[in-house]
């Protein structure tokens, strides 16, 4: 037998509040509705409670039918309720005729100092100007603004900062930088096809964007920022940042150039220890941050870590880019050190490190011996390894930073004793040997041609 649920105890019924006549100007002013009492907010026990006859709370609709719910934010008469904001273009208009500036962060209790006006999306910009990524320039577009915002956040606080973006392309990261309320943004773009789209962003942020059509490898950044931003090298980093989604073909030579600028304190580092937030292939990023003994330990590891604090922040999957590259991408942050770990000129350190990794899988002495001419190679190599206290049977990726420091310091002393030693180039010697054998073969072919 089916038992019916016990009905709730009866409560005193409260009659509905009397309706007050609306004033003549009710279409312009909307007085706030009276707050319902606690008893009225409760479900009345006198209403039907049986299955199939229950409507909305406090409703007296017919059984089996649901009362039509009014559209959210609108009154029964169709007019906006009191305090309701109606959005028109880029501002908010209150019903009383007052206008309030658009501020999407107001709901969270924050006030955004600067926001770009409504603009076409990055994808629409690409279609509008018929932009296509060129494979020979290693171009890949990042359209997801959530990822561009995440890249920009890795640079730290950018409010009132001066930023240089390398290779902005269609302007995805550019928008995120501008929304960070920077003081000045310098865009260096080599491809002229992206200039019109970047000019559109410049017009949307008047006085904040400066566009330079040129190659970042040849662009002189000594005069890119105001002089008052300069700081001493020992002080905190200046309010200057370099951000960029670098093309794969440019990333390695560009970071080597900037590391040389860090060593010599020129270029963008004439203003102090300028920070950089850049994208690389995932494998290149692993080489930049590889530790001693790691499989990815390479020349880039030593050259970057002895001059900067290098951090691999996060990895972006290749499918986030258009067109999709064959590899993933990593975001790397660089902060120059106050004192480099190897106190030697950049050229000398690079020569020693490049020679050490000449034969990566062999013992390190095989690469170190390429620092010396063939006539005195064995003797000089043994002298260098003993003075630097380095085990010659170690692999190059097993050498620590202190090992390279000792090798560079000892090689510097040997170069001071014999100045011609630093000018020696192992590869040039190999080329000369090939040229010596080349004329003989050419003369033999010429003789056979004459005989024929």
C-alpha positions as CSV (number, residue, x, y, z in Angstrom):
1,X,0.0,0.0,0.0
2,X,1.3,3.4,-0.9
3,X,1.6,5.8,2.0
4,X,1.1,9.5,1.5
5,X,3.7,11.8,3.0
6,X,2.5,13.6,6.1
7,X,1.6,17.2,5.3
8,X,3.7,19.9,7.0
9,X,2.2,21.6,10.0
10,X,-0.1,24.5,9.3
11,X,1.2,28.0,9.5
12,X,-0.6,31.2,9.8
13,X,-1.5,32.6,6.4
14,X,-0.2,36.0,5.6
15,X,-2.3,38.0,3.0
16,X,-0.4,39.5,0.1
17,X,0.9,43.0,0.4
18,X,-1.4,45.6,-1.2
19,X,-0.4,47.0,-4.6
20,X,0.6,50.6,-4.7
21,X,-0.3,52.7,-7.8
22,X,2.7,53.4,-10.0
23,X,3.6,57.1,-10.5
24,X,3.2,58.8,-13.9
25,X,7.0,58.8,-14.4
26,X,7.4,55.1,-13.8
27,X,9.0,54.6,-17.2
28,X,11.9,56.7,-16.2
29,X,12.4,56.0,-12.5
30,X,12.1,52.6,-11.0
31,X,11.7,52.6,-7.2
32,X,13.2,49.5,-5.5
33,X,10.7,46.8,-4.8
34,X,9.8,46.2,-1.1
35,X,11.7,43.4,0.5
36,X,9.5,40.3,1.1
37,X,8.9,39.2,4.7
38,X,10.2,35.9,6.0
39,X,6.8,34.4,6.1
40,X,6.1,35.3,2.5
41,X,9.4,33.8,1.4
42,X,8.2,30.4,2.8
43,X,6.0,28.0,0.9
44,X,2.4,28.3,1.9
45,X,0.9,25.2,3.3
46,X,-2.5,26.1,1.8
47,X,-1.2,25.6,-1.8
48,X,-1.6,22.1,-3.4
49,X,1.3,19.8,-2.7
50,X,0.3,16.7,-4.5
51,X,2.4,15.3,-7.3
52,X,1.5,16.8,-10.7
53,X,-0.2,19.9,-9.1
54,X,2.8,21.6,-7.6
55,X,4.0,24.7,-9.4
56,X,6.7,27.3,-8.6
57,X,7.0,28.4,-5.0
58,X,4.2,30.7,-4.1
59,X,2.5,30.1,-7.5
60,X,-1.1,29.3,-8.1
61,X,-0.8,27.9,-11.6
62,X,-3.0,25.2,-12.9
63,X,-1.9,21.6,-12.4
64,X,0.6,20.2,-14.9
65,X,1.5,23.7,-16.2
66,X,4.5,25.8,-15.4
67,X,4.3,29.5,-15.1
68,X,6.4,31.3,-17.6
69,X,9.5,32.8,-15.9
70,X,10.2,36.4,-16.9
71,X,13.4,37.1,-18.7
72,X,16.3,37.5,-16.2
73,X,17.0,41.2,-15.5
74,X,13.7,42.4,-17.0
75,X,10.4,43.5,-15.2
76,X,6.9,42.3,-16.2
77,X,6.3,45.5,-18.0
78,X,9.4,45.1,-20.2
79,X,11.3,48.0,-18.6
80,X,14.6,47.6,-16.9
81,X,14.4,47.2,-13.1
82,X,16.0,49.7,-10.8
83,X,19.8,49.6,-10.8
84,X,20.0,47.5,-13.9
85,X,22.8,48.4,-16.3
86,X,22.2,48.3,-20.0
87,X,25.3,47.8,-22.2
88,X,25.7,50.1,-25.2
89,X,29.0,49.9,-27.3
90,X,32.0,50.3,-25.0
91,X,30.2,52.0,-22.0
92,X,27.6,51.2,-19.4
93,X,24.5,53.4,-19.3
94,X,22.4,53.5,-16.2
95,X,18.6,53.9,-16.5
96,X,18.8,57.4,-15.0
97,X,20.9,58.6,-18.0
98,X,24.3,58.4,-16.3
99,X,27.2,56.8,-18.1
100,X,29.8,54.7,-16.5
101,X,33.1,53.7,-18.3
102,X,33.5,50.1,-19.2
103,X,35.5,48.2,-16.6
104,X,35.4,44.4,-16.8
105,X,37.5,43.9,-13.7
106,X,35.0,45.8,-11.5
107,X,33.1,42.6,-10.7
108,X,36.2,41.2,-9.0
109,X,36.9,44.3,-7.0
110,X,39.8,45.4,-9.2
111,X,40.0,48.5,-11.4
112,X,41.8,48.1,-14.7
113,X,43.8,51.2,-15.7
114,X,43.9,50.4,-19.4
115,X,41.9,48.1,-21.6
116,X,41.9,47.9,-25.4
117,X,38.7,48.9,-27.1
118,X,36.7,46.3,-29.1
119,X,38.9,45.0,-31.9
120,X,38.8,42.2,-34.4
121,X,40.2,38.9,-33.1
122,X,43.7,37.7,-34.1
123,X,42.0,35.2,-36.4
124,X,40.0,37.9,-38.0
125,X,43.1,40.0,-38.5
126,X,44.8,37.1,-40.3
127,X,41.8,36.7,-42.6
128,X,41.3,40.4,-43.1
129,X,44.9,41.0,-44.3
130,X,45.2,37.5,-45.9
131,X,48.2,36.5,-43.8
132,X,49.8,33.2,-44.2
133,X,52.7,31.8,-42.1
134,X,55.8,31.4,-44.3
135,X,57.8,28.2,-43.7
136,X,61.1,29.7,-44.7
137,X,60.7,32.3,-41.9
138,X,59.7,29.6,-39.3
139,X,56.4,31.5,-38.6
140,X,53.8,30.0,-36.3
141,X,50.9,32.0,-35.0
142,X,49.6,31.8,-31.4
143,X,45.9,32.6,-31.4
144,X,44.8,31.6,-27.9
145,X,44.8,34.8,-25.9
146,X,44.8,32.8,-22.6
147,X,48.2,31.4,-23.6
148,X,49.5,34.9,-24.6
149,X,48.3,36.2,-21.3
150,X,50.2,33.4,-19.5
151,X,53.4,34.2,-21.5
152,X,53.2,37.9,-20.5
153,X,52.6,37.0,-16.8
154,X,55.9,35.2,-16.8
155,X,57.7,38.5,-17.2
156,X,56.4,39.8,-13.9
157,X,54.6,43.1,-13.2
158,X,54.5,45.2,-16.4
159,X,52.6,48.2,-15.1
160,X,54.3,51.3,-16.3
161,X,57.1,49.2,-17.8
162,X,58.9,49.7,-21.1
163,X,58.7,46.5,-23.2
164,X,60.3,45.4,-26.5
165,X,58.4,42.7,-28.3
166,X,60.4,40.7,-30.9
167,X,58.4,39.4,-33.9
168,X,54.9,40.4,-32.9
169,X,53.3,38.9,-36.0
170,X,49.5,39.3,-36.0
171,X,49.6,40.8,-32.5
172,X,48.4,38.1,-30.1
173,X,51.1,38.7,-27.5
174,X,51.0,42.4,-28.3
175,X,47.4,42.6,-27.0
176,X,48.3,40.9,-23.8
177,X,51.2,43.3,-23.2
178,X,49.0,46.3,-23.8
179,X,46.3,45.0,-21.4
180,X,49.1,44.7,-18.7
181,X,49.1,48.6,-18.7
182,X,52.7,49.1,-19.9
183,X,54.1,52.6,-20.4
184,X,55.6,52.1,-23.8
185,X,55.7,49.2,-26.2
186,X,58.3,48.8,-28.9
187,X,57.5,46.4,-31.7
188,X,60.3,45.1,-34.0
189,X,58.8,43.2,-37.0
190,X,60.7,42.1,-40.1
191,X,57.8,40.9,-42.2
192,X,56.0,44.0,-43.8
193,X,52.7,42.0,-44.1
194,X,52.1,42.4,-40.4
195,X,52.6,46.1,-40.2
196,X,49.0,47.2,-41.1
197,X,47.5,44.9,-38.4
198,X,50.0,46.3,-35.8
199,X,49.1,49.9,-36.8
200,X,45.5,49.1,-36.0
201,X,46.7,48.1,-32.4
202,X,48.8,51.3,-32.3
203,X,45.7,53.4,-33.1
204,X,43.7,51.6,-30.4
205,X,46.4,52.5,-27.8
206,X,47.5,56.0,-28.8
207,X,50.9,57.1,-27.5
208,X,51.8,53.6,-26.2
209,X,53.0,51.7,-29.3
210,X,56.0,52.3,-31.6
211,X,56.6,50.1,-34.6
212,X,60.0,49.4,-36.2
213,X,60.2,47.6,-39.5
214,X,63.5,45.8,-39.3
215,X,65.6,42.8,-38.3
216,X,66.1,42.3,-34.6
217,X,69.6,40.8,-35.4
218,X,70.8,44.1,-36.8
219,X,68.5,46.5,-34.8
220,X,70.5,48.6,-32.3
221,X,68.7,48.7,-29.0
222,X,71.1,51.1,-27.2
223,X,68.7,53.9,-28.0
224,X,65.4,52.0,-27.8
225,X,64.4,53.2,-24.4
226,X,64.7,56.5,-22.4
227,X,67.9,57.2,-20.7
228,X,66.3,57.8,-17.3
229,X,65.6,54.1,-17.0
230,X,69.2,53.2,-16.7
231,X,70.3,51.5,-13.5
232,X,73.6,50.3,-12.1
233,X,74.4,46.7,-12.9
234,X,74.5,45.8,-9.1
235,X,71.0,47.3,-8.6
236,X,67.7,45.7,-9.2
237,X,66.8,45.0,-12.9
238,X,65.3,48.1,-14.6
239,X,61.7,48.4,-15.6
240,X,62.5,47.1,-19.1
241,X,61.5,43.8,-20.5
242,X,62.1,41.9,-23.7
243,X,59.3,39.5,-24.7
244,X,58.9,37.5,-27.9
245,X,57.6,34.4,-29.6
246,X,60.9,33.8,-31.6
247,X,61.0,32.1,-34.9
248,X,62.8,28.8,-34.6
249,X,65.4,29.8,-37.2
250,X,66.4,33.0,-35.3
251,X,66.1,31.9,-31.7
252,X,69.6,30.3,-31.2
253,X,71.7,33.0,-33.0
254,X,69.7,35.7,-31.3
255,X,70.1,34.4,-27.8
256,X,73.9,34.0,-28.4
257,X,74.0,37.6,-29.5
258,X,72.1,38.8,-26.4
259,X,74.3,36.7,-24.1
260,X,77.3,38.5,-25.6
261,X,75.6,41.8,-24.9
262,X,75.1,40.6,-21.3
263,X,78.8,39.9,-21.0
264,X,79.8,43.2,-22.5
265,X,76.9,45.2,-20.9
266,X,75.8,46.8,-24.1
267,X,72.9,46.6,-26.4
268,X,69.6,46.2,-24.5
269,X,71.7,45.6,-21.3
270,X,73.2,49.1,-21.3
271,X,70.2,50.0,-19.1
272,X,71.1,47.4,-16.6
273,X,70.1,43.7,-16.1
274,X,67.2,43.7,-18.5
275,X,65.0,40.6,-18.2
276,X,63.9,38.5,-21.1
277,X,60.9,36.2,-21.6
278,X,61.3,34.2,-24.8
279,X,59.9,31.1,-26.6
280,X,62.1,28.3,-27.9
281,X,61.7,24.9,-29.2
282,X,61.3,22.5,-26.3
283,X,64.6,20.8,-27.0
284,X,66.4,24.1,-27.2
285,X,64.8,25.2,-23.9
286,X,66.0,21.9,-22.3
287,X,69.5,22.6,-23.5
288,X,69.4,26.1,-22.0
289,X,68.4,24.8,-18.6
290,X,70.2,21.4,-18.5
291,X,72.2,20.5,-15.4
292,X,75.6,18.8,-15.2
293,X,75.3,15.2,-16.5
294,X,72.0,15.8,-18.3
295,X,71.5,14.4,-21.8
296,X,70.7,17.9,-23.1
297,X,73.8,19.5,-21.6
298,X,75.4,21.5,-24.4
299,X,77.2,24.7,-25.4
300,X,74.0,26.7,-24.8
301,X,73.8,25.4,-21.3
302,X,77.2,26.7,-20.3
303,X,77.0,30.0,-22.2
304,X,73.6,30.9,-20.8
305,X,73.9,29.7,-17.2
306,X,77.2,31.3,-16.5
307,X,75.7,34.7,-17.4
308,X,72.0,34.4,-16.4
309,X,69.5,32.8,-14.2
310,X,67.6,30.6,-16.7
311,X,64.2,29.2,-15.9
312,X,62.0,27.0,-18.0
313,X,58.5,28.3,-17.0
314,X,56.1,26.1,-19.0
315,X,55.5,24.2,-22.2
316,X,53.0,25.1,-24.9
317,X,51.9,22.1,-27.0
318,X,52.5,22.5,-30.8
319,X,48.8,22.1,-31.5
320,X,48.2,25.5,-30.0
321,X,50.0,27.2,-32.9
322,X,48.8,27.8,-36.5
323,X,50.2,26.1,-38.5
324,X,51.0,23.3,-36.1
325,X,54.8,22.8,-35.7
326,X,56.3,19.4,-35.4
327,X,57.7,20.2,-31.9
328,X,56.4,21.7,-28.7
329,X,57.4,25.2,-27.5
330,X,58.7,26.3,-24.1
331,X,58.7,29.7,-22.4
332,X,62.1,30.6,-20.9
333,X,62.9,33.5,-18.6
334,X,66.3,35.1,-18.3
335,X,67.7,37.3,-15.6
336,X,71.3,38.4,-15.9
337,X,73.6,37.7,-13.0
338,X,75.4,40.5,-11.1
339,X,78.7,38.5,-11.4
340,X,79.2,35.9,-14.2
341,X,80.3,32.5,-13.0
342,X,83.3,32.6,-15.4
343,X,85.3,35.8,-15.2
344,X,86.7,35.8,-18.7
345,X,85.8,37.5,-22.0
346,X,82.9,36.2,-23.9
347,X,84.9,35.1,-27.0
348,X,87.4,33.1,-24.9
349,X,84.6,31.3,-23.0
350,X,82.7,30.5,-26.2
351,X,85.9,29.2,-27.9
352,X,86.7,26.8,-25.0
353,X,83.1,25.6,-24.6
354,X,82.6,25.1,-28.3
355,X,85.8,23.1,-28.5
356,X,84.9,21.0,-25.5
357,X,81.6,20.0,-27.2
358,X,83.2,19.4,-30.5
359,X,83.0,15.6,-30.0
360,X,80.1,15.3,-27.6
361,X,80.2,11.5,-27.1
362,X,83.9,11.1,-26.8
363,X,86.2,12.0,-23.9
364,X,86.5,15.7,-23.3
365,X,90.3,15.8,-24.1
366,X,89.4,15.0,-27.7
367,X,87.6,18.3,-28.0
368,X,90.0,20.3,-25.8
369,X,92.9,19.4,-28.0
370,X,91.3,21.3,-31.0
371,X,92.4,24.5,-29.1
372,X,96.0,24.0,-30.2
373,X,97.9,23.6,-33.5
374,X,98.7,20.1,-34.6
375,X,102.4,20.5,-34.1
376,X,102.1,20.9,-30.3
377,X,98.6,19.5,-29.7
378,X,99.3,16.6,-27.4
379,X,101.7,18.5,-25.2
380,X,99.6,21.6,-24.8
381,X,96.4,19.6,-24.1
382,X,98.0,17.6,-21.4
383,X,99.4,20.7,-19.8
384,X,95.9,22.4,-19.9
385,X,94.1,19.4,-18.4
386,X,96.6,19.0,-15.6
387,X,96.6,22.7,-14.7
388,X,92.8,22.9,-14.7
389,X,92.5,19.7,-12.6
390,X,90.0,18.1,-15.1
391,X,89.7,14.3,-15.6
392,X,90.4,13.9,-19.4
393,X,88.2,10.8,-19.5
394,X,85.0,12.7,-18.6
395,X,82.4,13.3,-21.3
396,X,81.7,17.0,-22.2
397,X,78.2,16.9,-20.6
398,X,79.7,15.7,-17.4
399,X,81.9,18.8,-16.9
400,X,80.6,21.1,-14.3
401,X,80.7,24.9,-14.3
402,X,83.8,24.9,-12.1
403,X,85.5,22.6,-14.6
404,X,84.9,25.1,-17.4
405,X,85.9,28.0,-15.2
406,X,89.3,26.3,-14.5
407,X,89.7,25.5,-18.2
408,X,89.0,29.1,-19.3
409,X,91.3,30.6,-16.6
410,X,94.2,28.2,-17.6
411,X,93.7,28.8,-21.3
412,X,93.8,32.5,-20.7
413,X,97.2,32.2,-19.0
414,X,98.5,30.1,-21.9
415,X,97.2,32.7,-24.4
416,X,99.0,35.5,-22.5
417,X,102.3,33.5,-22.9
418,X,101.7,32.8,-26.6
419,X,99.4,35.5,-28.1
420,X,99.1,33.5,-31.4
421,X,97.4,30.7,-29.6
422,X,94.0,32.5,-29.3
423,X,94.0,33.3,-33.0
424,X,94.3,29.6,-33.9
425,X,91.3,28.1,-35.6
426,X,90.9,24.3,-35.9
427,X,88.3,24.5,-38.6
428,X,90.5,26.8,-40.7
429,X,93.3,24.3,-40.5
430,X,91.1,21.6,-41.8
431,X,90.0,23.8,-44.7
432,X,93.6,24.5,-45.7
433,X,94.4,20.8,-45.7
434,X,91.4,20.2,-48.1
435,X,92.6,23.0,-50.3
436,X,96.1,21.5,-50.5
437,X,94.7,18.2,-51.9
438,X,92.1,20.0,-54.1
439,X,94.6,21.5,-56.8
440,X,96.1,18.0,-57.5
441,X,92.8,16.5,-58.4
442,X,91.9,19.5,-60.5
443,X,95.2,19.4,-62.4
444,X,94.8,15.7,-63.0
445,X,91.3,16.2,-64.5
446,X,92.6,19.0,-66.7
447,X,95.3,16.8,-68.1
448,X,92.9,14.0,-68.9
449,X,90.6,16.5,-70.6
450,X,93.6,17.8,-72.8
451,X,94.5,14.2,-73.7
452,X,91.0,13.4,-74.7
